[in-house]
Amino acid sequence: IGGKYLSAVPPARTPYYHPDASTSVLESGVGSPTDAGGWAYRDVQGGANFGMIIVNCSHTDSRGSAWTSY
């Protein structure tokens, strides 16, 4: 309502590594993402990154930055 929230989850785009995907996974551990594409949500309460949503891909983009850094 009023444009305050997203009406849909946009797809995570990781060209050459995974198909575009709006899916998400819960990342309960402190390790790396599952590298399945889409999004990952960090759900460890009390953790420094609790609530963070990241791209679920451990590969790097054309500039050498890990997709998980976005």
Secondary structure, 3 states (H helix, E strand, C coil): CCCCCCCCCCCEEECCCEEEECCEEEECCCCCCCCCCCEEEECCCCCCCCCCEEECCCCECCCCCEHHHC
